[in-house]
Amino acid sequence: MFNNNKLKTFLARTNNFSTSDINNFLIDLDSNGAPGSNQAHLGFQFHSQNPAAPPSGSGITAKNNIISSGKVVTTD
C-alpha cells in the first residue's frame, strides 16, 4: 500500500478504522520504509479513531520501529 519512498505525511485520524486496519497501515509503512517526518504536526497520524483503535501485536512493533527511526507516529 505504501510503496512510496517520498511519503512524508499520512493523516488518517478521526475515522473509524479498526485495530486491524491500523496494524496494517503501520506494518506497511514500516516494511516499505516511508520517509515520514520528525515534525509533531506531520508524520503518520492515526489517532482519534471512533471507537478507539490502538495498535496491537505486530502493529505495536511496527510503530516502535518507525518511531525509533526518528519519525512521528500517533495512534489511539
N, C-alpha and C positions, 0 to 999 in steps of 0.2 A: 504494500500500500504506500509506504513512504520511501520508495526507492528514488530519493532526490537528494543529492549532496548539497543543495542550496537552501533547503528548508530551514528557516531560522525561527519562524513563529507559527504556531498552530493553536488556535483558540477554539476549544470545544466545550467551553464552560456553559453553565445554565441550560443543560439539556436533560434528557432522561436516559442517558447511556447506562447500561448495566455494568457491574463489576467486570464481567467477562469482556465487554466491549473495551473498557478502559485498559484491562490487561493486554488485549490485542493491540491497541494503539501504542502502548508503552513498549511492548515487545518488538513491534515493527520498527519503531523509532530507534530503539537500542540496536537491533540487528542490522539496520541499514545505515547507521552512523550519521544520521541527520545532524548538521552543524549546531542547530539550536542557537540559543542566546544566553548570555550570562546576566542580562538585564532583567530585573524583577518584574517589570511590566510587560515583558515579552516572553520568549521561550515557549514552552508547551504547557498550556493551561487546560486542565480537565476538572477543575473544582466546581462546586455548586451544582452537582447533578441532583435531580429530584425524581426519585429519592436518592439519598447519598449513595455513591458507588466507589468506595475506596478500593485501590488495587489489592490483589491477594496473590500469594504464591509467586509464580514467575513474573507477575506484573510488578510486585514489590522489588524483586531482584533487578528487573529492567529499569525501574525508576531510580533505584540506587546507583546503578551503573551510569545512567545518564547524568545524574547529579554529581557523581564522583569525577566525571569528565569536565565539570565546570559549567554545566548548563542548568537552566532553571526549569523545574517541573513542579506544577501544583496539581494536587488531587484532593478529593474528599478525605 
